[in-house]
Amino acid sequence: MNTPVANTREINELLARYGVKFGIYKNGVFKEQLFPFDAIPRIITKSDFSDMEKGLIQRVDALNLFLKDIYSEKKIIRDGVIPADFVYISKGYLPQCEGVTPAHGVYSHISGIDLVQAKDGTWYILEDNLRIPSGASYPLIARELCRMTSPDVFHDVSVVDNRNYASLLKDTMDSVNCGGINVILTPGRYNAAYFEHSYLAERTGAVLVQNSDLFVENNILYMRDYQGGRTRVGTVYRRISDEYLDPMTFVPESLIGVPHIVDAYRAGNVAIMNAPGNGVADDKGIYYFVPKMIKYYLGEEPILKNAPTYLPFYEEDRRYVLDHLETLVVKDVSEAGGYGVVFGRDLTKEQLSEWRTLITEQSRRFIAQEVIDFIDLDILSEDGSTVPRKADLRAFVLSGETTKVWASGLTRFSRNPDSFVVNSSQGGGFKDTWVLSQD
């Protein structure tokens, strides 16, 4: 059979030809590079995905309720479930978003939830990404190219078709639309995920725009057309960070934002996906409280587990972290993309001492977690043999009138045999994720 594995080199060459890349800034220099694809798919059984799906819907629904609450009545703080100062000193909490409830009460329309599977089969949540999670386009186009190079495979294997992501995304945009066209707002081609912005715009029928294409008048957002006219915008799927979204509301020096777009949003005249202010819910410190949110808002036990996590903010947890630092992984809550992650086992005695001092002095800045020895997946090495590498899964959950989980996902793997860090910015690669339609 002509399989994707046999055509790995051809598929990667096609990815390069189609410009499937990501960019990173390092030392002040923008570098664009390929995201290496491995054609051995991750396979998830139908029953395993069904359990995961229920847990992901539960988790994202609770997170959306938390965001609605924290920017309005703040019951969860008043009832002592989460400390007030813990929320308000989060970098992701934006007082400018107080009292603003988006359409249908949905804040996180596209949630990227990162999971790993332990060797006993248990899935653990590592992170919740509710601001501008990226990565859905890579398994989409990879599956498309695999179909081109190995068409027989998908006739012979019962794999759920993942080509519905674009329709799920369009349905989500339409469900919150405030009257007008759908647009995807990109900061431009030098953004790390620019390929994804353009690809999803094409697939959903949304218009790919930059800030210069948009303007606000009388609290209504418009797009300029080529004839000098205007078209009203109803939904903005923004791929710009909160702080740069509107120079009149957030960072005034922003050159990529749209002046007064937040005023139009506050007035209920445009939907912004994901909502500004979501960062408070994907703060790595707030992650600790998500199981409590599920019980508080839904009255249910969490279906999916957090990785065992400690908050040095609390004295008891801080003592445990300081006493067991050499066996834990420490994460800086303000970092992303695999940065700010330190494994205690890799530190010298002097470094451990320095980290204990830093954690004691800046306890809110860090969380610590037990190291989960999650499963390895086989990848193809350069000589064609298979080698095991650590891999995670970013699941995509879309929330509009209902909450749905895309039956696919971005499986990322480390190309370093000694590393647990799988992020593309750290040199990782990716796989397609096959959800079986039959057990």
C-alpha positions as CSV (number, residue, x, y, z in Angstrom):
1,M,0.0,0.0,0.0
2,N,1.2,3.5,-0.8
3,T,1.2,4.9,2.8
4,P,1.8,8.4,4.2
5,V,4.9,6.9,6.0
6,A,6.4,5.9,2.7
7,N,5.8,9.4,1.4
8,T,7.1,11.4,4.4
9,R,9.7,13.2,2.4
10,E,7.3,14.0,-0.4
11,I,4.7,15.4,2.1
12,N,7.3,17.6,3.8
13,E,8.4,18.9,0.4
14,L,4.8,19.8,-0.4
15,L,4.5,21.5,3.0
16,A,7.5,23.6,2.1
17,R,6.2,24.4,-1.3
18,Y,2.9,25.6,0.1
19,G,4.6,27.8,2.7
20,V,3.5,25.8,5.7
21,K,5.9,27.5,8.1
22,F,6.0,29.2,11.5
23,G,8.2,32.1,12.4
24,I,9.9,33.0,15.6
25,Y,11.7,36.1,16.9
26,K,15.0,35.3,18.6
27,N,17.6,37.8,19.6
28,G,15.7,40.5,17.7
29,V,15.8,38.5,14.4
30,F,12.7,37.0,12.7
31,K,13.3,33.5,11.4
32,E,10.8,31.5,9.4
33,Q,11.2,27.8,9.3
34,L,9.4,24.6,8.5
35,F,7.4,22.7,11.1
36,P,8.7,19.2,10.5
37,F,5.9,16.6,9.9
38,D,6.1,13.0,10.9
39,A,3.8,10.7,8.9
40,I,3.3,8.1,11.6
41,P,-0.1,9.2,13.0
42,R,-1.1,9.3,16.6
43,I,-4.1,7.0,16.9
44,I,-6.9,7.6,19.5
45,T,-9.7,5.0,19.8
46,K,-13.3,6.0,19.5
47,S,-14.1,5.2,23.2
48,D,-10.9,7.0,24.4
49,F,-11.9,10.1,22.4
50,S,-15.5,9.9,23.7
51,D,-14.2,10.1,27.3
52,M,-11.8,12.9,26.4
53,E,-14.5,14.8,24.6
54,K,-16.8,14.8,27.6
55,G,-14.0,16.0,29.8
56,L,-12.9,18.8,27.5
57,I,-16.5,20.1,27.0
58,Q,-16.9,20.1,30.8
59,R,-13.6,22.0,31.3
60,V,-14.2,24.6,28.7
61,D,-17.8,25.2,29.8
62,A,-16.5,25.8,33.4
63,L,-13.7,28.2,32.1
64,N,-16.3,30.2,30.2
65,L,-18.5,30.5,33.3
66,F,-15.4,31.6,35.3
67,L,-14.6,34.3,32.8
68,K,-18.2,35.5,32.8
69,D,-18.2,35.6,36.6
70,I,-14.9,37.2,37.1
71,Y,-15.8,40.1,34.9
72,S,-19.2,40.6,36.5
73,E,-20.4,39.3,39.9
74,K,-17.2,37.6,41.1
75,K,-19.1,35.0,43.1
76,I,-16.2,32.6,43.0
77,I,-14.0,35.2,44.8
78,R,-16.8,36.1,47.2
79,D,-17.3,32.5,48.1
80,G,-13.6,32.0,48.8
81,V,-12.9,29.5,46.1
82,I,-10.2,31.6,44.5
83,P,-8.3,34.3,46.4
84,A,-9.1,37.8,45.1
85,D,-5.5,39.1,44.9
86,F,-4.6,35.9,43.0
87,V,-7.0,36.9,40.2
88,Y,-6.3,40.7,40.2
89,I,-2.5,40.4,40.0
90,S,-2.7,38.0,37.0
91,K,-1.2,39.6,33.9
92,G,-4.1,38.3,32.0
93,Y,-6.8,40.1,34.1
94,L,-7.9,43.3,32.3
95,P,-9.9,45.8,34.3
96,Q,-10.9,47.4,31.0
97,C,-13.1,44.4,30.3
98,E,-15.1,44.7,33.5
99,G,-18.9,44.5,32.9
100,V,-18.6,43.4,29.3
101,T,-20.5,40.3,28.5
102,P,-20.0,39.0,24.9
103,A,-22.7,37.4,22.8
104,H,-24.2,34.2,24.4
105,G,-21.8,34.7,27.3
106,V,-19.0,33.0,25.4
107,Y,-15.5,34.3,26.1
108,S,-13.3,31.4,24.8
109,H,-14.7,30.5,21.4
110,I,-11.6,28.6,20.4
111,S,-9.8,26.8,23.2
112,G,-6.6,24.9,22.7
113,I,-6.2,22.4,25.6
114,D,-2.9,20.7,25.9
115,L,-2.9,17.1,27.2
116,V,-0.4,14.3,27.7
117,Q,-1.1,10.6,28.2
118,A,0.6,8.8,31.0
119,K,1.9,5.3,30.5
120,D,-1.1,3.9,32.4
121,G,-3.4,5.5,29.7
122,T,-4.6,8.4,31.9
123,W,-4.9,11.7,30.1
124,Y,-3.7,14.8,32.0
125,I,-4.4,18.4,31.2
126,L,-1.1,20.4,31.1
127,E,-2.4,23.9,30.0
128,D,-5.5,25.8,29.0
129,N,-4.9,28.1,26.0
130,L,-7.8,30.6,25.8
131,R,-6.3,33.7,24.2
132,I,-5.1,33.0,20.7
133,P,-4.3,29.3,20.5
134,S,-2.8,28.2,17.2
135,G,-2.1,25.0,15.4
136,A,-5.3,23.6,14.0
137,S,-4.2,24.3,10.4
138,Y,-1.2,22.0,10.5
139,P,-3.0,18.7,10.9
140,L,-5.6,19.9,8.5
141,I,-3.2,20.5,5.6
142,A,-1.1,17.5,6.6
143,R,-4.2,15.2,6.3
144,E,-5.0,16.8,3.0
145,L,-1.5,16.1,1.6
146,C,-1.6,12.5,3.0
147,R,-4.9,12.0,1.1
148,M,-3.2,13.3,-2.1
149,T,-0.1,11.1,-1.8
150,S,-1.8,8.0,-0.2
151,P,-5.5,8.1,-1.2
152,D,-6.1,4.4,-0.5
153,V,-5.2,4.6,3.2
154,F,-8.3,6.5,4.2
155,H,-10.6,4.1,2.4
156,D,-9.2,1.2,4.3
157,V,-8.9,2.7,7.8
158,S,-11.9,3.9,9.8
159,V,-10.6,7.4,10.7
160,V,-13.0,10.3,11.5
161,D,-12.7,12.9,8.7
162,N,-11.1,16.1,10.2
163,R,-12.0,18.4,7.3
164,N,-15.0,19.8,9.2
165,Y,-12.8,22.1,11.3
166,A,-13.4,25.0,8.9
167,S,-17.2,24.5,9.1
168,L,-17.0,24.3,12.9
169,L,-15.1,27.5,13.0
170,K,-17.4,29.3,10.6
171,D,-20.4,28.1,12.6
172,T,-18.8,29.5,15.7
173,M,-18.2,32.9,14.0
174,D,-21.7,33.0,12.7
175,S,-23.2,32.1,16.0
176,V,-21.9,35.2,17.7
177,N,-22.0,37.6,14.7
178,C,-23.5,41.0,15.5
179,G,-24.5,41.8,12.0
180,G,-21.9,42.0,9.2
181,I,-19.1,39.9,7.7
182,N,-16.6,37.6,9.4
183,V,-13.0,38.7,9.4
184,I,-9.7,37.2,10.6
185,L,-7.5,40.0,12.0
186,T,-3.8,39.3,11.6
187,P,-0.8,41.4,12.6
188,G,0.8,40.5,9.3
189,R,3.1,38.0,7.6
190,Y,5.8,38.3,10.2
191,N,3.6,36.8,12.8
192,A,4.6,33.2,13.8
193,A,1.3,31.8,12.8
194,Y,0.6,33.8,9.7
195,F,0.2,30.7,7.5
196,E,-2.6,29.6,9.7
197,H,-4.3,33.0,9.6
198,S,-4.4,33.0,5.8
199,Y,-5.3,29.3,5.5
200,L,-8.3,29.5,7.9
201,A,-9.5,32.6,6.2
202,E,-9.6,30.8,2.9
203,R,-11.3,27.7,4.3
204,T,-14.0,29.6,6.3
205,G,-14.7,32.3,3.7
206,A,-13.7,35.0,6.2
207,V,-11.8,38.0,5.0
208,L,-8.2,38.2,6.1
209,V,-7.5,41.7,7.3
210,Q,-4.9,43.9,9.0
211,N,-5.6,46.8,11.2
212,S,-5.3,49.3,8.3
213,D,-8.3,47.6,6.6
214,L,-10.6,48.3,9.6
215,F,-12.0,51.4,11.3
216,V,-14.6,52.3,13.8
217,E,-17.3,54.9,13.4
218,N,-20.2,55.5,15.9
219,N,-19.1,52.4,17.7
220,I,-19.5,50.2,14.6
221,L,-16.6,48.4,13.0
222,Y,-16.2,48.6,9.3
223,M,-13.8,47.2,6.7
224,R,-12.6,49.4,3.9
225,D,-13.0,47.9,0.4
226,Y,-11.0,48.6,-2.7
227,Q,-13.5,51.1,-4.1
228,G,-13.2,53.3,-1.0
229,G,-16.5,52.0,0.4
230,R,-17.3,50.3,3.7
231,T,-18.6,46.9,4.8
232,R,-19.8,46.3,8.3
233,V,-18.0,43.7,10.3
234,G,-19.9,41.4,12.6
235,T,-17.3,39.0,14.0
236,V,-13.5,39.5,14.4
237,Y,-11.5,36.3,14.9
238,R,-8.5,38.2,16.2
239,R,-5.0,36.8,16.1
240,I,-3.5,39.8,18.0
241,S,-2.6,39.7,21.7
242,D,-4.9,41.7,24.0
243,E,-2.4,44.4,24.8
244,Y,-2.0,45.4,21.1
245,L,-5.6,45.0,20.1
246,D,-6.7,48.6,20.6
247,P,-4.3,51.5,21.3
248,M,-7.1,53.6,22.7
249,T,-7.8,51.0,25.4
250,F,-4.6,49.1,26.0
251,V,-1.0,49.8,24.9
252,P,-1.1,53.2,23.2
253,E,2.1,52.5,21.2
254,S,0.5,49.6,19.4
255,L,0.8,49.9,15.6
256,I,-1.1,46.7,14.8
257,G,-4.3,47.4,16.7
258,V,-7.6,49.0,15.6
259,P,-8.5,52.2,17.5
260,H,-11.8,52.0,19.3
261,I,-12.5,48.4,18.4
262,V,-13.1,47.7,22.1
263,D,-15.7,50.5,22.2
264,A,-17.6,48.7,19.4
265,Y,-17.2,45.5,21.3
266,R,-18.5,47.0,24.6
267,A,-21.5,48.4,22.7
268,G,-22.4,45.0,21.5
269,N,-21.9,45.9,17.9
270,V,-19.1,43.4,17.1
271,A,-18.0,40.0,18.4
272,I,-14.4,39.5,19.2
273,M,-13.1,35.9,19.2
274,N,-11.5,35.1,21.6
275,A,-12.7,37.8,24.0
276,P,-10.2,40.3,25.4
277,G,-9.4,39.5,29.0
278,N,-9.3,35.7,28.6
279,G,-5.7,35.6,29.7
280,V,-6.8,35.5,33.3
281,A,-8.2,32.0,32.7
282,D,-5.2,30.5,31.1
283,D,-2.8,31.9,33.6
284,K,-0.7,28.9,34.7
285,G,-1.5,29.8,38.3
286,I,-5.3,29.8,37.7
287,Y,-4.9,26.4,36.1
288,Y,-4.5,25.1,39.6
289,F,-8.1,26.1,40.4
290,V,-9.9,24.7,37.3
291,P,-11.0,21.4,39.0
292,K,-12.5,23.6,41.8
293,M,-14.3,25.7,39.1
294,I,-15.9,22.6,37.6
295,K,-17.3,21.6,41.0
296,Y,-18.3,25.2,41.8
297,Y,-20.0,26.2,38.5
298,L,-21.2,22.8,37.3
299,G,-21.6,20.8,40.5
300,E,-19.6,17.9,38.8
301,E,-16.5,16.0,39.5
302,P,-13.7,16.8,36.9
303,I,-13.6,14.1,34.2
304,L,-10.0,15.0,33.1
305,K,-7.3,15.4,35.7
306,N,-4.8,18.3,36.1
307,A,-1.2,17.3,36.4
308,P,-0.4,17.3,40.2
309,T,0.3,21.0,40.8
310,Y,1.6,23.1,43.6
311,L,1.2,26.8,44.1
312,P,4.2,28.4,46.0
313,F,1.7,31.2,46.7
314,Y,0.4,29.0,49.5
315,E,2.8,28.3,52.4
316,E,2.1,24.6,52.6
317,D,2.7,24.2,48.8
318,R,5.8,26.4,49.0
319,R,7.3,24.2,51.6
320,Y,6.7,21.1,49.5
321,V,8.2,22.7,46.4
322,L,11.3,23.9,48.2
323,D,11.8,20.4,49.8
324,H,11.2,18.5,46.6
325,L,12.5,20.9,43.9
326,E,14.9,18.4,42.4
327,T,12.0,16.1,41.4
328,L,9.6,18.8,40.1
329,V,9.2,20.9,37.0
330,V,8.8,24.6,37.6
331,K,6.9,26.9,35.2
332,D,6.9,30.7,35.0
333,V,3.2,31.6,34.7
334,S,3.9,34.5,32.4
335,E,5.8,32.5,29.8
336,A,4.5,30.4,26.8
337,G,5.8,28.3,23.9
338,G,7.9,26.1,26.1
339,Y,9.9,29.0,27.6
340,G,10.2,29.4,31.3
341,V,10.1,25.7,32.0
342,V,12.8,24.3,34.3
343,F,13.2,20.7,35.4
344,G,14.7,20.4,38.9
345,R,16.6,17.2,38.0
346,D,18.7,19.3,35.5
347,L,19.8,21.8,38.0
348,T,23.1,21.8,40.0
349,K,23.1,22.3,43.8
350,E,24.0,25.9,43.3
351,Q,21.2,26.4,40.8
352,L,18.7,24.6,43.1
353,S,19.6,27.0,45.9
354,E,19.1,30.0,43.6
355,W,15.7,28.7,42.4
356,R,14.6,28.1,46.0
357,T,15.4,31.8,46.8
358,L,13.6,33.0,43.6
359,I,10.5,30.9,44.3
360,T,10.4,32.2,47.9
361,E,10.7,35.8,46.9
362,Q,8.4,35.6,43.9
363,S,5.9,32.9,44.9
364,R,3.1,34.1,42.6
365,R,5.3,34.0,39.5
366,F,5.7,30.2,39.5
367,I,3.8,26.9,39.7
368,A,5.5,23.5,40.2
369,Q,4.3,20.2,38.9
370,E,5.1,16.5,39.4
371,V,6.9,15.3,36.2
372,I,4.5,13.0,34.3
373,D,6.4,10.4,32.5
374,F,4.0,10.6,29.5
375,I,4.1,8.2,26.6
376,D,6.5,8.2,23.7
377,L,5.3,8.0,20.2
378,D,7.3,6.5,17.3
379,I,8.7,8.9,14.8
380,L,10.8,8.3,11.7
381,S,14.5,9.0,12.0
382,E,16.6,10.3,9.1
383,D,17.7,6.8,8.2
384,G,14.1,5.5,8.0
385,S,14.0,3.6,11.3
386,T,11.6,4.5,14.1
387,V,12.7,6.1,17.4
388,P,10.5,7.0,20.4
389,R,9.9,10.6,21.3
390,K,7.8,12.4,23.9
391,A,4.6,13.9,22.5
392,D,1.6,15.9,23.7
393,L,-1.8,16.7,22.1
394,R,-3.4,20.1,21.6
395,A,-7.2,19.5,21.4
396,F,-9.4,22.2,19.9
397,V,-12.7,23.0,21.6
398,L,-15.1,25.4,19.8
399,S,-17.8,27.2,21.8
400,G,-20.7,29.0,20.2
401,E,-24.4,28.0,20.7
402,T,-22.9,24.7,21.9
403,T,-19.5,23.4,22.8
404,K,-17.9,20.9,20.4
405,V,-14.5,19.1,20.3
406,W,-12.8,18.7,16.9
407,A,-12.2,15.0,16.3
408,S,-8.5,15.6,15.5
409,G,-5.9,17.8,17.0
410,L,-2.3,18.8,16.9
411,T,0.2,16.2,18.2
412,R,3.5,17.8,18.8
413,F,6.7,15.8,19.6
414,S,10.2,16.5,20.7
415,R,13.0,15.7,18.3
416,N,15.4,15.7,21.2
417,P,15.5,12.2,22.8
418,D,16.2,13.7,26.2
419,S,13.6,16.5,26.2
420,F,10.0,16.6,27.4
421,V,9.5,20.0,25.7
422,V,7.5,19.6,22.4
423,N,6.8,23.1,21.3
424,S,7.5,24.2,17.7
425,S,9.5,27.2,19.0
426,Q,11.8,24.7,20.8
427,G,12.5,22.6,17.7
428,G,9.6,20.1,17.9
429,G,7.7,18.5,15.0
430,F,4.1,17.5,14.5
431,K,1.9,14.6,13.6
432,D,-1.6,14.1,12.4
433,T,-4.0,12.8,15.0
434,W,-6.3,10.0,13.9
435,V,-9.5,9.5,15.9
436,L,-11.0,6.1,14.9
437,S,-14.6,6.0,14.0
438,Q,-14.9,2.3,15.1
439,D,-13.5,0.5,18.1
